[in-house]
Amino acid sequence: MKSDQDRNAPLKTRQQGSAIFYVVFAIIIISAAAGALLFKAKVPPKPSYDLKAPAMTSAVKALPEVTVYKSATCGCCSKWITHLENEGFKVVSHNKEDMNIIKKEAGLQPGLASCHTAFVDGYVIEGHVPASDIKRILTQKPAVLGLTAPGMPQKSPGMQPEGSAPQGFDVLAFDKSGQTTVFKRY
């Protein structure tokens, strides 16, 4: 026959097991809370985004839209557009049968022409001008009609393998009379 002590042994073991479970559980909760407080203290605060605030700050401005006129069959023109898009520009492209009309209306002299003509923020961009030069003209705002990479320079954006550095040509700034100055040498 079992004594009272023997009969109470399983109950006592269960009570001890339950107590251990609650102590371990409490330690886990306290550790998690302490860890969360320490982690929160080390993580920099997330920036708040006020949707009613202006979309641009003085440090970061959205690039203006570029409108491109090109021949429907010109592959290098499409690659140049991709170059601009990869550099953050939004591009709207129009295929034209007679590009000479566009170039004449843009004020381009024949020696400055290339395969496509673009317009951005009041400037004419003729041919395979690197996006960095377009960004520079938009920042500096010189008193010129635009930029050109005359002809089709073989190592210019859209003409070379993607990711290659431009080289071996000049980007020219030009005015309404067709006078040019070197804007950037590659």
N, C-alpha and C positions, 0 to 999 in steps of 0.2 A: 504494500500500500504506500502511496506517495504522501509525503508530508506536505504541510502547507507551503513550506519553503520550496519544495520541488515543483508544486503546482504553480507557484507565482514566478518561477524562473523564466518561462517564455514571455510572460507579460513584462517582466523587468527588462529582458533583452530587447523586446520591441520598443519599450519606452526609451531605453538607452540609444537604440538605433534611430528612433525618431528625433531625439535630441541632437544626435550627431548630424543627422540630415539637416535640421534647421540651422545649426551652427555653421555648417559648410555653405548652405544656401545664403545665409546672412553675410558670410565672408565674401562670397562671389558677388553679391549685390553691392556691397560696400566697395569692393575693389573696382567693379565696373563704374560705379559713380565717381570714385576718385580718379580713375583713368580718364573718364570723359571730361572731368574738370581740368585735368592736366593737359589733355590733348587739345581742348578748346582754347586754353591759354596760349598754346604754342602755335596754333593755326592763325594766320592773319585773317582779319575779317574779310568777308566777301564784299565786293563792291555792290552797292545798291543801284538798281536800274530804275530810274524814274521815267516811265513811258511818256510823261508829259513834258520832259525836259527836251531841249533842242537835240536833234540827232547828231550834231557835230560839236566838238569842242575845239578850242584853238589849237590844241596839240595834234588832234587827229581829224582831218577833213576828208570827206568822201571825194573821190575823184569824179570830175565831170564826165558826162557821156560823150563818147566819140562816135561821130557819124562817118562811115566809110562808104565811098563809091568805088566800085571795082567791076571788072568783067566777070561774068558768071563762070567762066572756065579757068580763071586764074588761081592755081593752087597755092602759089607763094603768097598771094594776097590773103587767102584764108589762114595760112600759117602765121602771117603777121598779126591778123586779128586774134588768133589764139594766144600769141605772145602778149598782146595788150591785155587780154582777159586774165591771163596768168599773173599779170602785174597789177591787177586790181581795177582795171577800167571796165566799164560797161560799154559794149560796142553794139551799135545798130548798123547793119550792113545793107547796102542797096546795090543790086546788080544793074549795070547800065551797058547799053549797046555802044554808045558813042562817048567815050571818056574825054575826048578832046573838048567837048562842050563844057563839061564840068571843070576841066583844067583852065579853060579860057575865062569862065565866070569866076574862078577862084583867083585870077590875076597871075597865074603862073606863066613865066617865060618858057619857051620850048626847051632850052638847055637845062632847065630845072626839073623837068618832068620825070616821072617814073610810072609804074603800072597802076597804082591806086592813089586816090586823093581822099584825105580825111579832114574833118573839121572838128575842133574842140575848143570851147570857150573863146571863140572869136579868132582863133589861129587856124591856118591851113597847115596840114601835115602831109607832105608829099612823099610817097614811097616808104621804104623800109627803115624809118627812123626808130631807133630804140626807145622803149617806153621810158627809160630813165631820162632821156632828153626831153620828152614830152612833159614829164613831171617837173623837170627843171624850168622849162619855159613857162609853165603854169604857176610856178612859185615866184620866179624872177620877174615875169611880165614885161619883157623888153618891148620896145616900140618897133616891132617888125610885123610883117604879114604872116610869116610862118617859118617852118623848118622843112628842109628837103634832104633826102639822100638820093641825088640824081642817078638816073639809070636804075640798075638793079645790082647793087654791090653783092658779090658772091658770099661774103662773110658777114652779112647783116641779118637781123631777126627776120625770119620767114624764108630766108634763102639758105641758111646754114642749118646743120643739125641742131635740134632743140637743146638748150643748155650750154651751147658753145658761146664763148665770149666774142662780141663783135670785133672785127679788125680789118684794117686795110682800106678804110674809106673815111670820108669826112661828112659830117652833117653840117649843112649850111643854113644860116639864118638869112632870110631875104625880105626885102621891102617891096612896096608897090611898084617901084620902078625897075625891079629885077636885080638891084644891087645886092651882093652877097657878102657875108663874112663867115668865117669858120666858127661854128657854134661848138663843135666837139670833133676831135681827131681820134680815130680808132686805128 
